[in-house]
Amino acid sequence: MPKKPDNIMKIPASNNTVSRRIDEMANDIKHQLINILQRSEFSIQVNESAIVGNQCLMMAYVRLRCYCWRDCGCGCGCGDMR
């Protein structure tokens, strides 16, 4: 039997690794958005309506005003988007 490369052995074998990483990315995006909204002026519009099956649908529209990318502290490089 051929020997497995060492880098394959470094991959976690947990069943919920992918799920956990997706949750971590979602939380990171949520925290980045909260950070942006706390430091920016924005307007928000909420629309609520009923759809087929008597279910409620809520939509929120958010418009940021004058967010300054150079002040972004998330470390993703978006400060270069000037």
MMTF fields as JSON, N, C-alpha, C and O atoms, coordinates in Angstrom:
{
  "mmtfVersion": "1.0.0",
  "mmtfProducer": "UNKNOWN",
  "numBonds": 327,
  "numAtoms": 328,
  "numGroups": 82,
  "numChains": 1,
  "numModels": 1,
  "chainsPerModel": [1],
  "groupsPerChain": [82],
  "chainIdList": ["A"],
  "bondAtomList": [4, 2, 8, 6, 12, 10, 16, 14, 20, 18, 24, 22, 28, 26, 32, 30, 36, 34, 40, 38, 44, 42, 48, 46, 52, 50, 56, 54, 60, 58, 64, 62, 68, 66, 72, 70, 76, 74, 80, 78, 84, 82, 88, 86, 92, 90, 96, 94, 100, 98, 104, 102, 108, 106, 112, 110, 116, 114, 120, 118, 124, 122, 128, 126, 132, 130, 136, 134, 140, 138, 144, 142, 148, 146, 152, 150, 156, 154, 160, 158, 164, 162, 168, 166, 172, 170, 176, 174, 180, 178, 184, 182, 188, 186, 192, 190, 196, 194, 200, 198, 204, 202, 208, 206, 212, 210, 216, 214, 220, 218, 224, 222, 228, 226, 232, 230, 236, 234, 240, 238, 244, 242, 248, 246, 252, 250, 256, 254, 260, 258, 264, 262, 268, 266, 272, 270, 276, 274, 280, 278, 284, 282, 288, 286, 292, 290, 296, 294, 300, 298, 304, 302, 308, 306, 312, 310, 316, 314, 320, 318, 324, 322],
  "bondOrderList": [1, 1, 1, 1, 1, 1, 1, 1, 1, 1, 1, 1, 1, 1, 1, 1, 1, 1, 1, 1, 1, 1, 1, 1, 1, 1, 1, 1, 1, 1, 1, 1, 1, 1, 1, 1, 1, 1, 1, 1, 1, 1, 1, 1, 1, 1, 1, 1, 1, 1, 1, 1, 1, 1, 1, 1, 1, 1, 1, 1, 1, 1, 1, 1, 1, 1, 1, 1, 1, 1, 1, 1, 1, 1, 1, 1, 1, 1, 1, 1, 1],
  "groupList": [{"groupName": "MET", "atomNameList": ["N", "CA", "C", "O"], "elementList": ["N", "C", "C", "O"], "formalChargeList": [0, 0, 0, 0], "bondAtomList": [1, 0, 2, 1, 3, 2], "bondOrderList": [1, 1, 2], "singleLetterCode": "M", "chemCompType": "L-PEPTIDE LINKING"}, {"groupName": "PRO", "atomNameList": ["N", "CA", "C", "O"], "elementList": ["N", "C", "C", "O"], "formalChargeList": [0, 0, 0, 0], "bondAtomList": [1, 0, 2, 1, 3, 2], "bondOrderList": [1, 1, 2], "singleLetterCode": "P", "chemCompType": "L-PEPTIDE LINKING"}, {"groupName": "LYS", "atomNameList": ["N", "CA", "C", "O"], "elementList": ["N", "C", "C", "O"], "formalChargeList": [0, 0, 0, 0], "bondAtomList": [1, 0, 2, 1, 3, 2], "bondOrderList": [1, 1, 2], "singleLetterCode": "K", "chemCompType": "L-PEPTIDE LINKING"}, {"groupName": "ASP", "atomNameList": ["N", "CA", "C", "O"], "elementList": ["N", "C", "C", "O"], "formalChargeList": [0, 0, 0, 0], "bondAtomList": [1, 0, 2, 1, 3, 2], "bondOrderList": [1, 1, 2], "singleLetterCode": "D", "chemCompType": "L-PEPTIDE LINKING"}, {"groupName": "ASN", "atomNameList": ["N", "CA", "C", "O"], "elementList": ["N", "C", "C", "O"], "formalChargeList": [0, 0, 0, 0], "bondAtomList": [1, 0, 2, 1, 3, 2], "bondOrderList": [1, 1, 2], "singleLetterCode": "N", "chemCompType": "L-PEPTIDE LINKING"}, {"groupName": "ILE", "atomNameList": ["N", "CA", "C", "O"], "elementList": ["N", "C", "C", "O"], "formalChargeList": [0, 0, 0, 0], "bondAtomList": [1, 0, 2, 1, 3, 2], "bondOrderList": [1, 1, 2], "singleLetterCode": "I", "chemCompType": "L-PEPTIDE LINKING"}, {"groupName": "ALA", "atomNameList": ["N", "CA", "C", "O"], "elementList": ["N", "C", "C", "O"], "formalChargeList": [0, 0, 0, 0], "bondAtomList": [1, 0, 2, 1, 3, 2], "bondOrderList": [1, 1, 2], "singleLetterCode": "A", "chemCompType": "L-PEPTIDE LINKING"}, {"groupName": "SER", "atomNameList": ["N", "CA", "C", "O"], "elementList": ["N", "C", "C", "O"], "formalChargeList": [0, 0, 0, 0], "bondAtomList": [1, 0, 2, 1, 3, 2], "bondOrderList": [1, 1, 2], "singleLetterCode": "S", "chemCompType": "L-PEPTIDE LINKING"}, {"groupName": "THR", "atomNameList": ["N", "CA", "C", "O"], "elementList": ["N", "C", "C", "O"], "formalChargeList": [0, 0, 0, 0], "bondAtomList": [1, 0, 2, 1, 3, 2], "bondOrderList": [1, 1, 2], "singleLetterCode": "T", "chemCompType": "L-PEPTIDE LINKING"}, {"groupName": "VAL", "atomNameList": ["N", "CA", "C", "O"], "elementList": ["N", "C", "C", "O"], "formalChargeList": [0, 0, 0, 0], "bondAtomList": [1, 0, 2, 1, 3, 2], "bondOrderList": [1, 1, 2], "singleLetterCode": "V", "chemCompType": "L-PEPTIDE LINKING"}, {"groupName": "ARG", "atomNameList": ["N", "CA", "C", "O"], "elementList": ["N", "C", "C", "O"], "formalChargeList": [0, 0, 0, 0], "bondAtomList": [1, 0, 2, 1, 3, 2], "bondOrderList": [1, 1, 2], "singleLetterCode": "R", "chemCompType": "L-PEPTIDE LINKING"}, {"groupName": "GLU", "atomNameList": ["N", "CA", "C", "O"], "elementList": ["N", "C", "C", "O"], "formalChargeList": [0, 0, 0, 0], "bondAtomList": [1, 0, 2, 1, 3, 2], "bondOrderList": [1, 1, 2], "singleLetterCode": "E", "chemCompType": "L-PEPTIDE LINKING"}, {"groupName": "HIS", "atomNameList": ["N", "CA", "C", "O"], "elementList": ["N", "C", "C", "O"], "formalChargeList": [0, 0, 0, 0], "bondAtomList": [1, 0, 2, 1, 3, 2], "bondOrderList": [1, 1, 2], "singleLetterCode": "H", "chemCompType": "L-PEPTIDE LINKING"}, {"groupName": "GLN", "atomNameList": ["N", "CA", "C", "O"], "elementList": ["N", "C", "C", "O"], "formalChargeList": [0, 0, 0, 0], "bondAtomList": [1, 0, 2, 1, 3, 2], "bondOrderList": [1, 1, 2], "singleLetterCode": "Q", "chemCompType": "L-PEPTIDE LINKING"}, {"groupName": "LEU", "atomNameList": ["N", "CA", "C", "O"], "elementList": ["N", "C", "C", "O"], "formalChargeList": [0, 0, 0, 0], "bondAtomList": [1, 0, 2, 1, 3, 2], "bondOrderList": [1, 1, 2], "singleLetterCode": "L", "chemCompType": "L-PEPTIDE LINKING"}, {"groupName": "PHE", "atomNameList": ["N", "CA", "C", "O"], "elementList": ["N", "C", "C", "O"], "formalChargeList": [0, 0, 0, 0], "bondAtomList": [1, 0, 2, 1, 3, 2], "bondOrderList": [1, 1, 2], "singleLetterCode": "F", "chemCompType": "L-PEPTIDE LINKING"}, {"groupName": "GLY", "atomNameList": ["N", "CA", "C", "O"], "elementList": ["N", "C", "C", "O"], "formalChargeList": [0, 0, 0, 0], "bondAtomList": [1, 0, 2, 1, 3, 2], "bondOrderList": [1, 1, 2], "singleLetterCode": "G", "chemCompType": "PEPTIDE LINKING"}, {"groupName": "CYS", "atomNameList": ["N", "CA", "C", "O"], "elementList": ["N", "C", "C", "O"], "formalChargeList": [0, 0, 0, 0], "bondAtomList": [1, 0, 2, 1, 3, 2], "bondOrderList": [1, 1, 2], "singleLetterCode": "C", "chemCompType": "L-PEPTIDE LINKING"}, {"groupName": "TYR", "atomNameList": ["N", "CA", "C", "O"], "elementList": ["N", "C", "C", "O"], "formalChargeList": [0, 0, 0, 0], "bondAtomList": [1, 0, 2, 1, 3, 2], "bondOrderList": [1, 1, 2], "singleLetterCode": "Y", "chemCompType": "L-PEPTIDE LINKING"}, {"groupName": "TRP", "atomNameList": ["N", "CA", "C", "O"], "elementList": ["N", "C", "C", "O"], "formalChargeList": [0, 0, 0, 0], "bondAtomList": [1, 0, 2, 1, 3, 2], "bondOrderList": [1, 1, 2], "singleLetterCode": "W", "chemCompType": "L-PEPTIDE LINKING"}],
  "groupTypeList": [0, 1, 2, 2, 1, 3, 4, 5, 0, 2, 5, 1, 6, 7, 4, 4, 8, 9, 7, 10, 10, 5, 3, 11, 0, 6, 4, 3, 5, 2, 12, 13, 14, 5, 4, 5, 14, 13, 10, 7, 11, 15, 7, 5, 13, 9, 4, 11, 7, 6, 5, 9, 16, 4, 13, 17, 14, 0, 0, 6, 18, 9, 10, 14, 10, 17, 18, 17, 19, 10, 3, 17, 16, 17, 16, 17, 16, 17, 16, 3, 0, 10],
  "groupIdList": [1, 2, 3, 4, 5, 6, 7, 8, 9, 10, 11, 12, 13, 14, 15, 16, 17, 18, 19, 20, 21, 22, 23, 24, 25, 26, 27, 28, 29, 30, 31, 32, 33, 34, 35, 36, 37, 38, 39, 40, 41, 42, 43, 44, 45, 46, 47, 48, 49, 50, 51, 52, 53, 54, 55, 56, 57, 58, 59, 60, 61, 62, 63, 64, 65, 66, 67, 68, 69, 70, 71, 72, 73, 74, 75, 76, 77, 78, 79, 80, 81, 82],
  "secStructList": [7, 7, 7, 7, 7, 2, 2, 2, 2, 6, 1, 7, 7, 7, 6, 6, 2, 2, 2, 2, 2, 2, 2, 2, 2, 2, 2, 2, 2, 2, 2, 2, 2, 2, 2, 2, 2, 2, 2, 1, 3, 3, 3, 3, 3, 3, 3, 3, 3, 3, 3, 6, 6, 6, 3, 3, 3, 3, 3, 3, 3, 3, 3, 3, 3, 1, 7, 7, 4, 4, 4, 7, 7, 1, 1, 1, 1, 4, 4, 4, 7, 7],
  "xCoordList": [0.846, 0.0, 0.887, 1.792, 0.643, 1.487, 1.296, 0.216, 2.365, 2.328, 1.56, 1.742, 0.704, -0.073, 0.813, 1.642, 0.643, 1.415, 1.073, -0.049, 2.061, 1.876, 0.797, 0.102, 0.644, -0.342, -1.769, -2.653, -2.025, -3.361, -3.677, -4.827, -2.681, -2.888, -3.222, -3.759, -2.912, -3.187, -4.633, -5.074, -5.378, -6.771, -7.625, -7.584, -8.4, -9.249, -10.269, -10.828, -10.498, -11.419, -12.788, -13.59, -13.061, -14.329, -15.488, -15.351, -16.623, -17.814, -18.373, -18.962, -18.193, -18.808, -17.796, -18.07, -16.638, -15.628, -16.143, -15.999, -16.739, -17.241, -18.348, -18.37, -19.256, -20.351, -19.815, -20.286, -18.839, -18.253, -17.573, -17.696, -16.863, -16.174, -17.16, -16.928, -18.25, -19.288, -19.88, -20.096, -20.144, -20.66, -19.667, -20.066, -18.372, -17.357, -17.318, -17.191, -17.427, -17.434, -18.673, -18.587, -19.831, -21.066, -20.96, -21.374, -20.41, -20.24, -19.267, -19.48, -18.198, -17.232, -17.879, -17.664, -18.668, -19.361, -20.34, -20.447, -21.053, -22.003, -21.282, -21.748, -20.151, -19.413, -18.822, -18.78, -18.367, -17.869, -18.983, -18.77, -20.169, -21.296, -21.714, -21.984, -21.77, -22.113, -21.089, -21.451, -19.808, -18.745, -18.906, -18.758, -19.207, -19.407, -20.598, -20.509, -21.717, -22.925, -22.753, -23.325, -21.972, -21.756, -20.92, -21.032, -20.085, -19.201, -19.684, -18.991, -20.834, -21.294, -22.694, -23.464, -22.997, -24.373, -25.093, -24.544, -26.32, -27.068, -28.551, -29.011, -29.286, -30.744, -31.256, -30.62, -32.402, -32.964, -34.455, -35.148, -34.927, -36.345, -36.76, -36.102, -37.836, -38.326, -39.694, -40.552, -39.894, -41.156, -41.637, -40.891, -42.872, -43.45, -44.701, -45.523, -44.838, -46.024, -46.33, -45.507, -47.531, -47.944, -47.839, -48.175, -47.372, -47.263, -48.194, -48.862, -48.234, -49.112, -48.864, -47.718, -49.907, -49.799, -49.842, -49.54, -50.221, -50.354, -49.042, -49.048, -47.931, -46.631, -46.204, -46.562, -45.445, -44.994, -43.613, -42.744, -43.428, -42.15, -41.692, -42.436, -40.468, -39.934, -38.643, -37.755, -38.552, -37.351, -36.812, -37.574, -35.507, -34.866, -33.881, -33.052, -33.979, -33.062, -32.195, -32.711, -30.89, -29.963, -29.081, -28.537, -28.946, -28.074, -27.048, -27.392, -25.778, -24.696, -24.387, -24.47, -24.035, -23.672, -22.244, -21.934, -21.387, -20.028, -19.209, -18.55, -19.245, -18.365, -16.956, -16.759, -16.01, -14.634, -13.854, -13.537, -13.541, -12.873, -11.491, -11.03, -10.814, -9.456, -9.448, -8.412, -10.6, -10.689, -11.1, -11.232, -11.301, -11.733, -10.619, -9.467, -10.956, -9.961, -10.122, -9.625, -10.808, -11.084, -9.883, -9.853, -8.877, -7.686, -7.832, -6.951, -8.916, -9.155, -8.555, -8.607, -7.991, -7.408, -8.366, -8.005, -9.595, -10.56, -10.166, -10.738, -9.21, -8.71, -8.012, -7.806, -7.643, -6.997, -8.008, -7.613, -9.299, -10.354, -10.733, -11.912, -9.797, -10.087, -10.317, -10.573],
  "yCoordList": [-1.184, 0.0, 1.24, 1.343, 2.202, 3.399, 4.271, 4.321, 4.948, 5.832, 7.112, 7.676, 7.569, 8.793, 10.011, 10.001, 11.054, 12.286, 12.88, 12.745, 13.539, 14.114, 15.189, 15.323, 15.962, 17.045, 16.514, 17.209, 15.325, 14.734, 14.393, 14.494, 13.997, 13.645, 14.879, 14.742, 16.075, 17.307, 17.761, 18.626, 17.2, 17.585, 16.982, 15.77, 17.803, 17.267, 16.275, 16.477, 15.221, 14.177, 14.289, 13.359, 15.399, 15.573, 15.656, 16.219, 15.094, 15.121, 16.527, 16.844, 17.361, 18.687, 19.803, 20.96, 19.482, 20.503, 21.533, 22.734, 21.083, 22.004, 22.874, 24.085, 22.269, 23.018, 24.066, 25.203, 23.68, 24.606, 25.774, 26.921, 25.486, 26.559, 27.496, 28.703, 26.958, 27.809, 28.716, 29.903, 28.164, 28.974, 30.072, 31.204, 29.734, 30.729, 31.856, 33.027, 31.501, 32.528, 33.407, 34.624, 32.797, 33.569, 34.536, 35.69, 34.073, 34.952, 36.081, 37.215, 35.784, 36.814, 37.881, 39.075, 37.459, 38.414, 39.258, 40.465, 38.625, 39.359, 40.424, 41.56, 40.061, 41.019, 42.145, 43.292, 41.832, 42.878, 43.857, 45.069, 43.334, 44.193, 45.067, 46.255, 44.499, 45.283, 46.391, 47.525, 46.066, 47.06, 48.192, 49.363, 47.849, 48.861, 49.749, 50.973, 49.141, 49.914, 50.81, 51.899, 50.365, 51.184, 52.422, 53.43, 52.356, 53.475, 54.303, 55.237, 54.0, 54.685, 55.242, 54.784, 56.243, 56.72, 55.837, 55.5, 55.463, 54.603, 54.881, 55.435, 54.491, 54.549, 53.127, 52.293, 52.87, 51.524, 51.624, 52.512, 50.711, 50.625, 49.172, 48.27, 48.945, 47.59, 47.443, 48.313, 46.345, 46.066, 44.692, 43.714, 44.624, 43.359, 43.078, 43.968, 41.845, 41.472, 39.999, 39.245, 39.61, 38.207, 37.572, 38.196, 36.331, 35.611, 34.405, 34.154, 33.665, 32.5, 31.556, 31.325, 31.03, 30.137, 30.88, 30.316, 32.161, 32.992, 33.088, 33.15, 33.1, 33.263, 34.721, 35.426, 35.147, 36.534, 36.643, 35.799, 37.681, 37.947, 39.34, 40.311, 39.437, 40.733, 40.983, 40.131, 42.157, 42.554, 43.832, 44.722, 43.912, 45.119, 45.628, 44.873, 46.902, 47.563, 48.506, 49.344, 48.367, 49.222, 49.937, 49.318, 51.242, 52.027, 52.735, 53.539, 52.421, 53.066, 54.405, 54.566, 55.355, 56.678, 56.991, 57.105, 57.128, 57.614, 56.731, 57.239, 55.427, 54.555, 54.678, 54.568, 54.898, 55.114, 53.803, 53.341, 53.198, 51.892, 51.929, 50.914, 53.08, 53.112, 52.918, 52.584, 53.124, 52.944, 51.533, 51.23, 50.677, 49.318, 48.594, 48.61, 47.969, 47.261, 45.76, 45.067, 45.238, 43.799, 42.984, 41.773, 43.623, 42.902, 42.135, 41.349, 42.342, 41.588, 42.273, 41.716, 43.458, 44.166, 45.109, 45.722, 45.247, 46.125, 47.589, 48.446, 47.895, 49.254, 49.714, 50.911, 48.768, 49.1, 49.449, 49.761, 49.406, 49.63, 51.107, 51.416, 52.009, 53.445, 53.923, 55.109],
  "zCoordList": [0.0, 0.0, 0.0, 0.828, -0.927, -0.985, 0.251, 0.84, 0.622, 1.788, 1.446, 0.366, 2.362, 2.162, 2.41, 3.32, 1.609, 1.852, 3.216, 3.705, 3.821, 5.16, 5.199, 6.206, 4.112, 4.151, 4.198, 4.7, 3.701, 3.802, 5.253, 5.679, 6.001, 7.408, 8.253, 9.352, 7.76, 8.505, 8.372, 9.128, 7.431, 7.224, 8.333, 8.543, 9.051, 10.121, 9.568, 8.49, 10.307, 9.86, 10.525, 10.446, 11.169, 11.87, 10.882, 9.796, 11.266, 10.422, 10.251, 9.217, 11.251, 11.191, 10.942, 11.262, 10.38, 10.1, 9.109, 9.336, 8.017, 6.999, 7.58, 7.356, 8.315, 8.935, 9.908, 9.927, 10.705, 11.677, 10.964, 11.392, 9.888, 9.162, 8.477, 8.422, 7.96, 7.37, 8.438, 8.195, 9.623, 10.733, 11.124, 11.4, 11.146, 11.488, 10.453, 10.812, 9.171, 8.124, 8.233, 8.067, 8.512, 8.653, 9.828, 9.72, 10.946, 12.106, 11.802, 12.231, 11.063, 10.7, 9.826, 10.039, 8.846, 7.972, 8.775, 8.558, 9.701, 10.54, 11.366, 11.459, 11.965, 12.782, 11.933, 12.377, 10.717, 9.829, 9.464, 9.46, 9.157, 8.8, 9.976, 9.797, 11.163, 12.358, 12.56, 12.871, 12.385, 12.532, 11.523, 11.873, 10.275, 9.233, 9.572, 9.465, 9.981, 10.274, 11.493, 11.545, 12.474, 13.66, 13.354, 14.051, 12.32, 12.001, 10.822, 10.417, 10.262, 9.055, 9.245, 10.089, 8.433, 8.353, 7.35, 6.301, 7.673, 6.763, 6.894, 7.893, 5.878, 5.939, 5.77, 5.126, 6.354, 6.298, 5.987, 6.482, 5.172, 4.845, 5.017, 4.499, 5.733, 5.976, 5.335, 5.479, 4.63, 3.959, 4.405, 4.344, 4.85, 5.303, 4.479, 4.262, 4.024, 3.257, 3.483, 4.003, 3.082, 3.188, 1.806, 0.8, 1.764, 0.501, 0.532, 1.535, -0.559, -0.673, 0.5, 0.886, 1.048, 2.197, 3.511, 4.563, 3.451, 4.649, 5.435, 6.664, 4.716, 5.355, 5.25, 4.307, 6.223, 6.266, 5.619, 5.838, 4.832, 4.177, 4.583, 4.439, 5.089, 5.482, 4.708, 4.667, 4.099, 3.371, 3.988, 4.366, 4.086, 4.599, 3.561, 3.054, 3.252, 2.334, 3.16, 3.9, 3.035, 3.768, 2.757, 1.843, 2.93, 2.054, 2.923, 3.789, 2.674, 3.404, 2.77, 1.553, 3.602, 3.095, 3.499, 4.685, 2.518, 2.719, 3.657, 4.564, 3.449, 4.224, 3.66, 2.45, 4.501, 4.072, 4.154, 5.25, 3.005, 2.969, 3.596, 4.118, 3.558, 4.098, 5.615, 6.189, 6.269, 7.715, 8.104, 9.29, 7.125, 7.421, 8.163, 7.73, 9.258, 10.051, 10.017, 10.905, 9.011, 8.992, 8.54, 8.758, 7.908, 7.489, 6.191, 5.842, 5.469, 4.236, 3.015, 1.918, 3.173, 2.041, 1.356, 0.352, 1.872, 1.213, 1.367, 0.694, 2.229, 2.343, 1.082, 0.885, 0.223, -1.044, -2.128, -3.251, -1.822, -2.81, -2.901, -3.078, -2.788, -2.828, -4.217, -4.428]
}
